Amino acid sequence: MNRRTLVLFLAPLLLANCTTIPELGAMADKGGTRQRRIVVKLAEQKAYLYHRDKMVAVSPISSGREGKHTPVGRFSVIEKDIDHRSSLYGNYVRSGKVVKENIDVRKGGRPPGCKFEGVPMPYFLRFTGAYGLHAGNLPGYPASSGCVRLPKRQAKRFYDAVRLGTPVTVQR
């Protein structure tokens, strides 16, 4: 089997496992951000971006794990923060070195001389309370503390495509 035949044979198999992410292209630059909405489908572990009722992007997600569920309902983007950091989850750091990692500031004490450093949540789109969409780790199942994590590239895409007030619907 020559190389070209091999590529033609393997390409559909490899692409079948990838999530198709249509490029927003010029749409992000023309027409503003009106008539856009985000739909998160927890059962599918996917987020969808719509423009004028046409799906323009889809992304895998990791939503809230057992006991830390992502809220379901109709919301809107109430904050955009490109360099957001968690105020609840992170590490205690002293002189630039992590002393205690993966902590919840509401549980346990801070070691002497340490400061809290929140987990980075780039391209944060807050939609209610402490919950939002942002770039983060996607292990392939619900694993967050309630936020909706997206791959960094898609998180930036969603962030750039919406504005404050954009509708966000989270479905089971």
DOTIGU-643405 format. One record per atom (N, C-alpha, C): x negated, z negated, y negated; residue number from 1. Coordinates in steps of 0.001 Angstrom, whole numbers, plus 524288, in hexadecimal, padded with zeros to 5 digits. Layout:
N
+-------+-------+-------+-------+
!     X !     Z !     Y ! domar !
+-------+-------+-------+-------+
!     X !     Z !     Y !   NUM !
...
+-------+-------+-------+-------+
// end
This chain:
172
+-------+-------+-------+-------+
!     X !     Z !     Y ! domar !
+-------+-------+-------+-------+
! 7FCAC ! 80000 ! 80495 !     1 !
! 80000 ! 80000 ! 80000 !     1 !
! 7FC7C ! 80000 ! 7FB28 !     1 !
! 7FD63 ! 803C4 ! 7F79F !     2 !
! 7FA23 ! 803F4 ! 7F2F1 !     2 !
! 7FBF9 ! 7FFE8 ! 7EEF6 !     2 !
! 7F8E1 ! 7FF39 ! 7EAFD !     3 !
! 7F9EC ! 7FB27 ! 7E70B !     3 !
! 7FF1E ! 7FC0F ! 7E438 !     3 !
! 8004B ! 800E6 ! 7E2D4 !     4 !
! 80520 ! 80218 ! 7E004 !     4 !
! 809E6 ! 800D3 ! 7E358 !     4 !
! 809BB ! 80230 ! 7E845 !     5 !
! 80E0C ! 80110 ! 7EBD0 !     5 !
! 80EC2 ! 7FB35 ! 7EC71 !     5 !
! 80A70 ! 7F86E ! 7ECCD !     6 !
! 80AA1 ! 7F2BD ! 7ED51 !     6 !
! 80D2C ! 7F041 ! 7E884 !     6 !
! 80BA5 ! 7F20B ! 7E3DA !     7 !
! 80DDE ! 7EFFB ! 7DEFE !     7 !
! 813BE ! 7F11B ! 7DECA !     7 !
! 81551 ! 7F5DD ! 7E01C !     8 !
! 81ADA ! 7F73D ! 7E012 !     8 !
! 81DF1 ! 7F400 ! 7E3FF !     8 !
! 81B7D ! 7F2A0 ! 7E855 !     9 !
! 81E09 ! 7EF80 ! 7EC56 !     9 !
! 81E7A ! 7E9C2 ! 7EABD !     9 !
! 81A52 ! 7E799 ! 7E87B !    10 !
! 81A2B ! 7E203 ! 7E731 !    10 !
! 81CCD ! 7E0A6 ! 7E205 !    10 !
! 81CE6 ! 7E43B ! 7DE50 !    11 !
! 81F0A ! 7E30E ! 7D91D !    11 !
! 82495 ! 7E0E4 ! 7D952 !    11 !
! 82841 ! 7E363 ! 7DC22 !    12 !
! 82D90 ! 7E12C ! 7DC45 !    12 !
! 82DBE ! 7DBB3 ! 7DEA2 !    12 !
! 82A6C ! 7DAA9 ! 7E27D !    13 !
! 82A57 ! 7D576 ! 7E4E5 !    13 !
! 82867 ! 7D15B ! 7E10E !    13 !
! 82453 ! 7D2A7 ! 7DE39 !    14 !
! 82231 ! 7CEF3 ! 7DA6A !    14 !
! 825F4 ! 7CE20 ! 7D5E6 !    14 !
! 8284D ! 7D24B ! 7D3FF !    15 !
! 82BDA ! 7D1D7 ! 7CF8A !    15 !
! 830EA ! 7CF1A ! 7D0EB !    15 !
! 83272 ! 7CF3A ! 7D5CE !    16 !
! 83749 ! 7CCAB ! 7D76D !    16 !
! 83705 ! 7C6CF ! 7D69A !    16 !
! 83253 ! 7C49A ! 7D687 !    17 !
! 831AD ! 7BEFC ! 7D5DA !    17 !
! 830EF ! 7BD79 ! 7D025 !    17 !
! 830AC ! 7C135 ! 7CCA3 !    18 !
! 82FCE ! 7C016 ! 7C71E !    18 !
! 83503 ! 7C00F ! 7C433 !    18 !
! 83540 ! 7BCD8 ! 7C03A !    19 !
! 839D7 ! 7BCE1 ! 7BCD5 !    19 !
! 838FE ! 7C11B ! 7B8BF !    19 !
! 83CB2 ! 7C48F ! 7B82F !    20 !
! 83C4F ! 7C8A0 ! 7B43D !    20 !
! 83D6F ! 7C63B ! 7AEF2 !    20 !
! 839EB ! 7C714 ! 7AB4F !    21 !
! 83A94 ! 7C514 ! 7A606 !    21 !
! 83A9C ! 7C9C5 ! 7A25C !    21 !
! 83F33 ! 7CBAD ! 7A0F1 !    22 !
! 83F55 ! 7D01C ! 79D51 !    22 !
! 83C92 ! 7CEB0 ! 79842 !    22 !
! 839B2 ! 7D25F ! 79626 !    23 !
! 836F1 ! 7D176 ! 7913D !    23 !
! 83ADC ! 7D156 ! 78CC4 !    23 !
! 83A31 ! 7CDB6 ! 7893F !    24 !
! 83D96 ! 7CD84 ! 784AA !    24 !
! 83C0B ! 7D1C3 ! 780D1 !    24 !
! 83711 ! 7D313 ! 780D9 !    25 !
! 83528 ! 7D757 ! 77D9F !    25 !
! 836F7 ! 7D6F4 ! 77804 !    25 !
! 838A1 ! 7DB68 ! 775E9 !    26 !
! 83A33 ! 7DBB8 ! 7706B !    26 !
! 83F0F ! 7D883 ! 76F4A !    26 !
! 84220 ! 7D730 ! 7735A !    27 !
! 846DA ! 7D41B ! 77278 !    27 !
! 84591 ! 7CEF0 ! 76FD7 !    27 !
! 84110 ! 7CCB8 ! 77119 !    28 !
! 83F92 ! 7C7BE ! 76EC6 !    28 !
! 83E6B ! 7C85F ! 768F4 !    28 !
! 83CDE ! 7CD12 ! 7676B !    29 !
! 83B79 ! 7CE02 ! 761FA !    29 !
! 83FF1 ! 7D037 ! 75EC1 !    29 !
! 8439C ! 7D2E7 ! 76152 !    30 !
! 847ED ! 7D569 ! 75E82 !    30 !
! 84D05 ! 7D2AB ! 75FD6 !    30 !
! 85050 ! 7D231 ! 75C06 !    31 !
! 85576 ! 7CFF6 ! 75D03 !    31 !
! 855A0 ! 7CA0F ! 75CE6 !    31 !
! 85153 ! 7C790 ! 75B90 !    32 !
! 85141 ! 7C1DD ! 75B37 !    32 !
! 85273 ! 7BF3D ! 76068 !    32 !
! 85448 ! 7BA7D ! 76017 !    33 !
! 85560 ! 7B776 ! 764D3 !    33 !
! 85B2B ! 7B658 ! 76571 !    33 !
! 85E67 ! 7B8FD ! 7626F !    34 !
! 86413 ! 7B851 ! 762E7 !    34 !
! 865F2 ! 7BA83 ! 76818 !    34 !
! 86A48 ! 7B883 ! 769D0 !    35 !
! 86CCF ! 7BA4C ! 76E98 !    35 !
! 8695F ! 7B997 ! 77368 !    35 !
! 8661F ! 7B58C ! 7734F !    36 !
! 862EF ! 7B439 ! 777D8 !    36 !
! 8651D ! 7AF3B ! 77A34 !    36 !
! 8643B ! 7AE84 ! 77F43 !    37 !
! 865B0 ! 7A9A6 ! 781DC !    37 !
! 86249 ! 7A8F9 ! 786A9 !    37 !
! 861BF ! 7A417 ! 7882B !    38 !
! 85EBD ! 7A2B7 ! 78CD3 !    38 !
! 86281 ! 7A05B ! 790C3 !    38 !
! 86207 ! 7A20D ! 795A7 !    39 !
! 8651C ! 79FD9 ! 799E8 !    39 !
! 86150 ! 79DFB ! 79E0F !    39 !
! 861B9 ! 798FC ! 79F7A !    40 !
! 85E7A ! 796A7 ! 7A391 !    40 !
! 861F8 ! 795BF ! 7A848 !    40 !
! 8606C ! 797E5 ! 7ACBE !    41 !
! 8635E ! 7973E ! 7B198 !    41 !
! 86023 ! 793E8 ! 7B54F !    41 !
! 861A4 ! 78EE6 ! 7B597 !    42 !
! 85E9C ! 78B20 ! 7B89E !    42 !
! 85E6C ! 78C7D ! 7BE6B !    42 !
! 862C5 ! 78E3A ! 7C0AD !    43 !
! 862E3 ! 78F8B ! 7C63B !    43 !
! 85F26 ! 79404 ! 7C77E !    43 !
! 85E77 ! 7978D ! 7C3CF !    44 !
! 85AE9 ! 79BFE ! 7C48D !    44 !
! 85553 ! 79AAE ! 7C2ED !    44 !
! 854A7 ! 79673 ! 7BFDF !    45 !
! 84FA0 ! 7951B ! 7BD87 !    45 !
! 84D99 ! 799B8 ! 7BA51 !    45 !
! 85114 ! 79BA5 ! 7B6D1 !    46 !
! 84FB7 ! 79FF6 ! 7B357 !    46 !
! 8522B ! 79F20 ! 7ADFD !    46 !
! 84F94 ! 7A14B ! 7AA0A !    47 !
! 851A5 ! 7A166 ! 7A4B7 !    47 !
! 85218 ! 7A715 ! 7A30D !    47 !
! 8564C ! 7A831 ! 7A039 !    48 !
! 8575F ! 7AD7D ! 79E7F !    48 !
! 857DD ! 7AD94 ! 79897 !    48 !
! 855C0 ! 7B1A5 ! 79631 !    49 !
! 85650 ! 7B283 ! 7909C !    49 !
! 859B1 ! 7B75E ! 78FE2 !    49 !
! 85DDB ! 7B6C4 ! 78CC6 !    50 !
! 86174 ! 7BB15 ! 78BC0 !    50 !
! 8613F ! 7BC87 ! 785FF !    50 !
! 861E3 ! 7C186 ! 78504 !    51 !
! 86273 ! 7C394 ! 77FB5 !    51 !
! 86724 ! 7C736 ! 77FCF !    51 !
! 86B26 ! 7C5D8 ! 77CBB !    52 !
! 87008 ! 7C8E2 ! 77CA8 !    52 !
! 87221 ! 7C99C ! 78235 !    52 !
! 87234 ! 7C56A ! 7852E !    53 !
! 87448 ! 7C550 ! 78A81 !    53 !
! 8713A ! 7C8A2 ! 78E69 !    53 !
! 86CB0 ! 7CA76 ! 78CE7 !    54 !
! 8694E ! 7CD52 ! 79080 !    54 !
! 864A9 ! 7C9D0 ! 791D5 !    54 !
! 863A3 ! 7C91C ! 796EA !    55 !
! 85F2F ! 7C5ED ! 79878 !    55 !
! 85A2B ! 7C8CF ! 79703 !    55 !
! 856D1 ! 7C627 ! 79410 !    56 !
! 851EB ! 7C88F ! 79263 !    56 !
! 84D24 ! 7C5E2 ! 794B6 !    56 !
! 84DDA ! 7C147 ! 796FC !    57 !
! 84982 ! 7BEA4 ! 7998F !    57 !
! 84B9F ! 7BAB3 ! 79D7D !    57 !
! 848B0 ! 7B9F3 ! 7A1B4 !    58 !
! 84A05 ! 7B60E ! 7A5A8 !    58 !
! 844F0 ! 7B36A ! 7A73D !    58 !
! 8453F ! 7AE5C ! 7A84E !    59 !
! 84091 ! 7AB6A ! 7A9A7 !    59 !
! 841B9 ! 7A76E ! 7ADE1 !    59 !
! 83E07 ! 7A69F ! 7B170 !    60 !
! 83E89 ! 7A234 ! 7B4FA !    60 !
! 83DF5 ! 79D28 ! 7B1D2 !    60 !
! 8403E ! 798F4 ! 7B3B8 !    61 !
! 83FEB ! 793E9 ! 7B10B !    61 !
! 83ED8 ! 78F98 ! 7B4FA !    61 !
! 83DA9 ! 78B07 ! 7B2F4 !    62 !
! 83DD1 ! 7862E ! 7B5F9 !    62 !
! 840E6 ! 7825C ! 7B2A3 !    62 !
! 8455D ! 780B0 ! 7B4A2 !    63 !
! 848D3 ! 77D2A ! 7B1B9 !    63 !
! 84816 ! 77792 ! 7B397 !    63 !
! 84B9B ! 77423 ! 7B1F3 !    64 !
! 84B3E ! 76E99 ! 7B335 !    64 !
! 84BA9 ! 76D6D ! 7B907 !    64 !
! 8485D ! 769E8 ! 7BABC !    65 !
! 8484E ! 76856 ! 7C045 !    65 !
! 84C89 ! 7643C ! 7C14C !    65 !
! 84D09 ! 762AE ! 7C62C !    66 !
! 850D1 ! 75EAD ! 7C7C7 !    66 !
! 8501C ! 759C2 ! 7C470 !    66 !
! 8545A ! 757E9 ! 7C238 !    67 !
! 85430 ! 7533E ! 7BEED !    67 !
! 852C1 ! 75451 ! 7B944 !    67 !
! 85107 ! 7590F ! 7B80A !    68 !
! 84F86 ! 75A97 ! 7B2B7 !    68 !
! 851EB ! 75FE9 ! 7B181 !    68 !
! 856EF ! 76062 ! 7B274 !    69 !
! 85998 ! 7656E ! 7B21B !    69 !
! 85997 ! 767B6 ! 7AC9F !    69 !
! 85979 ! 76CD6 ! 7AC64 !    70 !
! 85A17 ! 76FBE ! 7A78B !    70 !
! 85FDB ! 76F9A ! 7A617 !    70 !
! 8612F ! 76E42 ! 7A137 !    71 !
! 866B3 ! 76E12 ! 79FB7 !    71 !
! 8693E ! 77377 ! 79FFE !    71 !
! 86E14 ! 77385 ! 7A1B7 !    72 !
! 87121 ! 77851 ! 7A23E !    72 !
! 87505 ! 77894 ! 79DC2 !    72 !
! 875DF ! 77D3A ! 79B9D !    73 !
! 879AF ! 77DE2 ! 79774 !    73 !
! 8782B ! 78220 ! 793A3 !    73 !
! 87AEC ! 7821B ! 78F37 !    74 !
! 879F2 ! 785E9 ! 78B08 !    74 !
! 87739 ! 78312 ! 7868E !    74 !
! 872C7 ! 78528 ! 78500 !    75 !
! 86F8A ! 782CC ! 780F2 !    75 !
! 86DBF ! 7871E ! 77D41 !    75 !
! 86A4A ! 785B9 ! 779B9 !    76 !
! 867AF ! 789A3 ! 7767D !    76 !
! 86231 ! 787AE ! 77553 !    76 !
! 85EC8 ! 78B3D ! 773E0 !    77 !
! 85961 ! 789D8 ! 77288 !    77 !
! 85996 ! 786A3 ! 76D83 !    77 !
! 857CC ! 781BC ! 76DD5 !    78 !
! 857F2 ! 77E49 ! 76943 !    78 !
! 8527C ! 77D28 ! 76714 !    78 !
! 84E69 ! 77ED4 ! 769F2 !    79 !
! 84908 ! 77E2E ! 7680F !    79 !
! 8458F ! 78221 ! 76ABD !    79 !
! 841F8 ! 78458 ! 767B9 !    80 !
! 83DE4 ! 787B9 ! 769D4 !    80 !
! 838B2 ! 78544 ! 76854 !    80 !
! 83546 ! 78484 ! 76C2A !    81 !
! 83023 ! 78229 ! 76B26 !    81 !
! 82C2D ! 784D8 ! 76EAC !    81 !
! 828E8 ! 7880B ! 76C5E !    82 !
! 82534 ! 78B22 ! 76F62 !    82 !
! 8211E ! 787CE ! 7722B !    82 !
! 81FAD ! 78351 ! 76FEA !    83 !
! 81B9C ! 77FEC ! 77229 !    83 !
! 81DB3 ! 77A84 ! 77392 !    83 !
! 8226A ! 77A3A ! 7757E !    84 !
! 824EB ! 77533 ! 776A8 !    84 !
! 821F0 ! 77225 ! 77AD8 !    84 !
! 8221F ! 76D01 ! 77A58 !    85 !
! 82007 ! 7697B ! 77E5E !    85 !
! 8242E ! 7656D ! 77F95 !    85 !
! 82465 ! 763E2 ! 7847D !    86 !
! 82833 ! 75FFB ! 78622 !    86 !
! 82719 ! 75ACB ! 7837A !    86 !
! 82B43 ! 75816 ! 78209 !    87 !
! 82AA5 ! 752D1 ! 77FDB !    87 !
! 82B94 ! 74EB8 ! 7841E !    87 !
! 82CEB ! 7506E ! 788D6 !    88 !
! 82E05 ! 74CD6 ! 78D26 !    88 !
! 82A21 ! 74D23 ! 791A2 !    88 !
! 8284E ! 751D5 ! 792DE !    89 !
! 824FD ! 75299 ! 79777 !    89 !
! 81F9E ! 7549B ! 795E0 !    89 !
! 81B95 ! 7528A ! 79877 !    90 !
! 8164B ! 75443 ! 7973B !    90 !
! 8123A ! 750B8 ! 799A4 !    90 !
! 80DFB ! 74FF5 ! 796B5 !    91 !
! 8098B ! 74CE3 ! 79890 !    91 !
! 807E3 ! 748F1 ! 79471 !    91 !
! 8057B ! 744AB ! 79639 !    92 !
! 802D4 ! 74119 ! 792A8 !    92 !
! 7FD1D ! 742B9 ! 7929A !    92 !
! 7FB15 ! 74371 ! 78DD4 !    93 !
! 7F5D5 ! 74589 ! 78D1F !    93 !
! 7F29E ! 741C4 ! 789CB !    93 !
! 7ED9D ! 74127 ! 78B42 !    94 !
! 7E9EE ! 73DFB ! 78833 !    94 !
! 7E4EB ! 7411C ! 787A1 !    94 !
! 7E31E ! 741E0 ! 782D7 !    95 !
! 7DE5C ! 744CD ! 781AD !    95 !
! 7DE5A ! 74A30 ! 7843D !    95 !
! 7E2DA ! 74CC4 ! 78430 !    96 !
! 7E342 ! 75207 ! 7864B !    96 !
! 7E3C2 ! 75264 ! 78C2F !    96 !
! 7E3CE ! 74DEB ! 78EDF !    97 !
! 7E432 ! 74DF9 ! 79493 !    97 !
! 7E964 ! 74B8E ! 79644 !    97 !
! 7EBC8 ! 74DF6 ! 79A2B !    98 !
! 7F0B7 ! 74C00 ! 79C32 !    98 !
! 7EFC0 ! 746FA ! 79F38 !    98 !
! 7F277 ! 742C8 ! 79DA0 !    99 !
! 7F1FD ! 73DB6 ! 7A02E !    99 !
! 7F65F ! 73CFB ! 7A422 !    99 !
! 7FB05 ! 73EAC ! 7A29D !   100 !
! 7FF98 ! 73E43 ! 7A5FD !   100 !
! 802D4 ! 7432E ! 7A535 !   100 !
! 803D9 ! 74616 ! 7A986 !   101 !
! 8068B ! 74B18 ! 7A8FE !   101 !
! 80C11 ! 74AFF ! 7AB2A !   101 !
! 80F02 ! 74EFB ! 7A999 !   102 !
! 81469 ! 74FB6 ! 7AB6D !   102 !
! 817C2 ! 74AD7 ! 7AA9B !   102 !
! 817E1 ! 7490A ! 7A5C5 !   103 !
! 81ACE ! 74440 ! 7A49A !   103 !
! 81FC6 ! 74572 ! 7A18E !   103 !
! 8235C ! 741CE ! 7A1ED !   104 !
! 82828 ! 741C1 ! 79ED7 !   104 !
! 82775 ! 73D29 ! 79B1D !   104 !
! 8273A ! 73E27 ! 79602 !   105 !
! 82618 ! 739FF ! 7923F !   105 !
! 82A07 ! 7358C ! 79264 !   105 !
! 82E9E ! 7367A ! 794AB !   106 !
! 8329D ! 7326C ! 794FB !   106 !
! 83195 ! 72E9B ! 7996F !   106 !
! 82DD0 ! 72FE0 ! 79CC9 !   107 !
! 82C9B ! 72C8F ! 7A151 !   107 !
! 826F2 ! 72ACD ! 7A112 !   107 !
! 8261A ! 725D4 ! 7A196 !   108 !
! 820C4 ! 723C7 ! 7A1B1 !   108 !
! 81E4D ! 72380 ! 79C5A !   108 !
! 819CB ! 72103 ! 79C1C !   109 !
! 8171E ! 72041 ! 79724 !   109 !
! 812C1 ! 7241F ! 79643 !   109 !
! 81120 ! 7244F ! 79157 !   110 !
! 80CC6 ! 727AF ! 78FD8 !   110 !
! 807B1 ! 724B4 ! 790A7 !   110 !
! 803F2 ! 7271C ! 7935D !   111 !
! 7FEDB ! 72482 ! 79407 !   111 !
! 7FC42 ! 723A0 ! 78EB5 !   111 !
! 7F94F ! 71F5A ! 78E1E !   112 !
! 7F6C0 ! 71E1C ! 7891C !   112 !
! 7F34E ! 7229D ! 7872F !   112 !
! 7F3AE ! 723AD ! 7822E !   113 !
! 7F06D ! 727AE ! 77FBB !   113 !
! 7F209 ! 72D44 ! 780DA !   113 !
! 7F674 ! 72DFB ! 78354 !   114 !
! 7F83A ! 73340 ! 784B8 !   114 !
! 7FC5E ! 73531 ! 780F2 !   114 !
! 7FCBC ! 73A56 ! 780B0 !   115 !
! 800FB ! 73CB8 ! 77DBA !   115 !
! 803FD ! 74046 ! 7816F !   115 !
! 808F0 ! 740FD ! 78037 !   116 !
! 80C48 ! 74459 ! 78366 !   116 !
! 80B81 ! 749FE ! 781C3 !   116 !
! 80AFC ! 74D7E ! 7859D !   117 !
! 80A9D ! 75313 ! 784A0 !   117 !
! 80EDE ! 755C1 ! 787D2 !   117 !
! 812CD ! 757B9 ! 78528 !   118 !
! 8173A ! 75A2E ! 787BF !   118 !
! 815D8 ! 75F46 ! 78A6D !   118 !
! 818AC ! 76074 ! 78E89 !   119 !
! 817EC ! 76552 ! 79163 !   119 !
! 8193D ! 769E7 ! 78DC7 !   119 !
! 815E8 ! 76DEF ! 78DA7 !   120 !
! 81721 ! 7728A ! 78A75 !   120 !
! 81BFC ! 77556 ! 78C8C !   120 !
! 81F4F ! 77702 ! 788F5 !   121 !
! 8241C ! 779E5 ! 78A41 !   121 !
! 82479 ! 77E8B ! 78688 !   121 !
! 820F6 ! 78266 ! 78730 !   122 !
! 820D2 ! 786C7 ! 7837A !   122 !
! 825E9 ! 789E1 ! 78368 !   122 !
! 8270C ! 78C19 ! 77EEA !   123 !
! 82BAB ! 78F67 ! 77E1F !   123 !
! 830B7 ! 78C6E ! 77F54 !   123 !
! 83103 ! 787B8 ! 77D5B !   124 !
! 83569 ! 7843A ! 77E60 !   124 !
! 83A42 ! 785E7 ! 77B5C !   124 !
! 83E9D ! 78681 ! 77E2F !   125 !
! 843B7 ! 787AC ! 77BEA !   125 !
! 8476E ! 78348 ! 77D75 !   125 !
! 847FF ! 77F5F ! 77A00 !   126 !
! 84B72 ! 77AF6 ! 77B23 !   126 !
! 8511D ! 77CB8 ! 77ACB !   126 !
! 85436 ! 77B41 ! 77EDA !   127 !
! 859C0 ! 77CA6 ! 77EB2 !   127 !
! 85D5D ! 777F8 ! 77EC4 !   127 !
! 85B8B ! 77357 ! 7805C !   128 !
! 85EA3 ! 76E8B ! 77FE8 !   128 !
! 85B1C ! 769DD ! 78102 !   128 !
! 85BE3 ! 7659F ! 77E39 !   129 !
! 858DE ! 760DE ! 77F2B !   129 !
! 85312 ! 761F0 ! 77FCC !   129 !
! 850DC ! 7600C ! 7841F !   130 !
! 84B50 ! 760D6 ! 7853D !   130 !
! 84A58 ! 765BC ! 78885 !   130 !
! 84E49 ! 768F7 ! 78941 !   131 !
! 84DEB ! 76D69 ! 78CD8 !   131 !
! 84D0C ! 77290 ! 78A09 !   131 !
! 849D8 ! 775DB ! 78C79 !   132 !
! 848D7 ! 77AFB ! 78A49 !   132 !
! 84679 ! 77E9E ! 78E51 !   132 !
! 845B3 ! 7836B ! 78CAF !   133 !
! 842D5 ! 7873F ! 78FCB !   133 !
! 83D4F ! 7875B ! 78DA8 !   133 !
! 8396F ! 787D3 ! 7910C !   134 !
! 83402 ! 7881B ! 78F4C !   134 !
! 83085 ! 78A17 ! 793AB !   134 !
! 82BBC ! 78B80 ! 7924C !   135 !
! 827E3 ! 78D31 ! 79630 !   135 !
! 82642 ! 78885 ! 79972 !   135 !
! 8258D ! 78965 ! 79E83 !   136 !
! 823DD ! 7852B ! 7A1F4 !   136 !
! 82327 ! 78707 ! 7A78B !   136 !
! 821E1 ! 7835D ! 7AADB !   137 !
! 820D2 ! 78465 ! 7B05C !   137 !
! 825D1 ! 785D7 ! 7B34F !   137 !
! 82583 ! 789D8 ! 7B68E !   138 !
! 829EF ! 78B88 ! 7B9D1 !   138 !
! 82859 ! 78B54 ! 7BF8C !   138 !
! 82987 ! 78711 ! 7C232 !   139 !
! 82809 ! 786AF ! 7C7B3 !   139 !
! 82BB0 ! 789A5 ! 7CB6B !   139 !
! 82FFD ! 78BCD ! 7C95D !   140 !
! 83395 ! 78EB4 ! 7CCAA !   140 !
! 83884 ! 78BB6 ! 7CE0B !   140 !
! 83945 ! 7873B ! 7CB90 !   141 !
! 83DE2 ! 783F9 ! 7CC82 !   141 !
! 83EA3 ! 7806E ! 7C7C5 !   141 !
! 84335 ! 77DD5 ! 7C74A !   142 !
! 8440F ! 77A44 ! 7C2E0 !   142 !
! 8401F ! 775BF ! 7C30D !   142 !
! 83CFF ! 7752F ! 7BEEF !   143 !
! 838DE ! 7713E ! 7BEFD !   143 !
! 837F9 ! 76E96 ! 7B9BB !   143 !
! 83AF6 ! 77011 ! 7B5B8 !   144 !
! 83A00 ! 76DDB ! 7B088 !   144 !
! 83CED ! 768B6 ! 7AFD6 !   144 !
! 83C3A ! 76667 ! 7AB4C !   145 !
! 83F0C ! 76199 ! 7A9F3 !   145 !
! 84425 ! 762DB ! 7A728 !   145 !
! 845EE ! 767AF ! 7A799 !   146 !
! 84ADD ! 7694D ! 7A554 !   146 !
! 84A7B ! 76E20 ! 7A1ED !   146 !
! 845DA ! 76F37 ! 79FE5 !   147 !
! 8451F ! 773FA ! 79CD1 !   147 !
! 8452A ! 778C1 ! 7A05F !   147 !
! 8454B ! 77D45 ! 79DF1 !   148 !
! 84527 ! 7823E ! 7A0C4 !   148 !
! 83FD4 ! 784AE ! 79FBD !   148 !
! 83C91 ! 784CB ! 7A3C6 !   149 !
! 8374D ! 78708 ! 7A34A !   149 !
! 83772 ! 78CD8 ! 7A48E !   149 !
! 8346C ! 78FD3 ! 7A188 !   150 !
! 833CF ! 7956D ! 7A266 !   150 !
! 82DF5 ! 796A5 ! 7A298 !   150 !
! 82C76 ! 79B01 ! 7A513 !   151 !
! 82700 ! 79CAA ! 7A4AA !   151 !
! 825AE ! 79D8F ! 79EEC !   151 !
! 820D6 ! 79CBE ! 79D74 !   152 !
! 81F55 ! 79D04 ! 797F6 !   152 !
! 820DB ! 7A239 ! 79563 !   152 !
! 81FF2 ! 7A67E ! 797FF !   153 !
! 8212C ! 7AB9E ! 795BB !   153 !
! 826FF ! 7AC18 ! 7947E !   153 !
! 82A46 ! 7AA6D ! 79821 !   154 !
! 82FE9 ! 7AAC4 ! 79741 !   154 !
! 831BD ! 7A6C6 ! 7933D !   154 !
! 82F60 ! 7A221 ! 79335 !   155 !
! 830C5 ! 79E27 ! 78F54 !   155 !
! 82FCB ! 7A03D ! 789CE !   155 !
! 82B69 ! 7A2DE ! 78912 !   156 !
! 82A39 ! 7A539 ! 783FC !   156 !
! 82E36 ! 7A96E ! 782AE !   156 !
! 82F8E ! 7AC90 ! 7867A !   157 !
! 83359 ! 7B0C2 ! 785B6 !   157 !
! 83899 ! 7AE97 ! 783E8 !   157 !
! 83A8B ! 7AA92 ! 786A0 !   158 !
! 83F88 ! 7A835 ! 78526 !   158 !
! 83F0F ! 7A5B8 ! 77FC1 !   158 !
! 83AC3 ! 7A2E6 ! 77ED6 !   159 !
! 839DB ! 7A044 ! 779D7 !   159 !
! 83A07 ! 7A42B ! 7754F !   159 !
! 83739 ! 7A87D ! 775F4 !   160 !
! 836E8 ! 7AC65 ! 771C6 !   160 !
! 83C1B ! 7AF37 ! 770E8 !   160 !
! 83F57 ! 7AF7D ! 774F2 !   161 !
! 8441E ! 7B29C ! 774B2 !   161 !
! 848D2 ! 7AFC0 ! 7726A !   161 !
! 8488E ! 7AA8C ! 771DC !   162 !
! 84D21 ! 7A7A1 ! 77010 !   162 !
! 84C08 ! 7A4A7 ! 76B0D !   162 !
! 85031 ! 7A2AF ! 768CC !   163 !
! 84FBE ! 79F82 ! 7640A !   163 !
! 852FF ! 79A94 ! 764B6 !   163 !
! 852A4 ! 79707 ! 760FE !   164 !
! 855E8 ! 79261 ! 76115 !   164 !
! 85B9B ! 79415 ! 76132 !   164 !
! 85EA5 ! 7917E ! 76468 !   165 !
! 86429 ! 792C7 ! 764DF !   165 !
! 8656B ! 7967A ! 76956 !   165 !
! 86170 ! 798D0 ! 76BB9 !   166 !
! 86260 ! 79C5A ! 77021 !   166 !
! 86522 ! 7995D ! 7747C !   166 !
! 86964 ! 79B7C ! 7769B !   167 !
! 86C29 ! 798D3 ! 77ADB !   167 !
! 868D5 ! 79865 ! 77FCE !   167 !
! 8692F ! 793DF ! 7825B !   168 !
! 86695 ! 792E9 ! 78752 !   168 !
! 86ABE ! 790C0 ! 78B06 !   168 !
! 86B94 ! 7936E ! 78F5C !   169 !
! 86F45 ! 791AA ! 7934B !   169 !
! 86C3F ! 7903D ! 79834 !   169 !
! 86D14 ! 78B7F ! 79A1A !   170 !
! 86A92 ! 789C8 ! 79EF8 !   170 !
! 86ED8 ! 7892C ! 7A300 !   170 !
! 86E58 ! 78C29 ! 7A746 !   171 !
! 87238 ! 78C22 ! 7AB80 !   171 !
! 86FCC ! 78A00 ! 7B07A !   171 !
! 8731A ! 787A4 ! 7B3BA !   172 !
! 8713C ! 785C6 ! 7B8D7 !   172 !
! 86F8C ! 78A37 ! 7BC36 !   172 !
+-------+-------+-------+-------+
// end
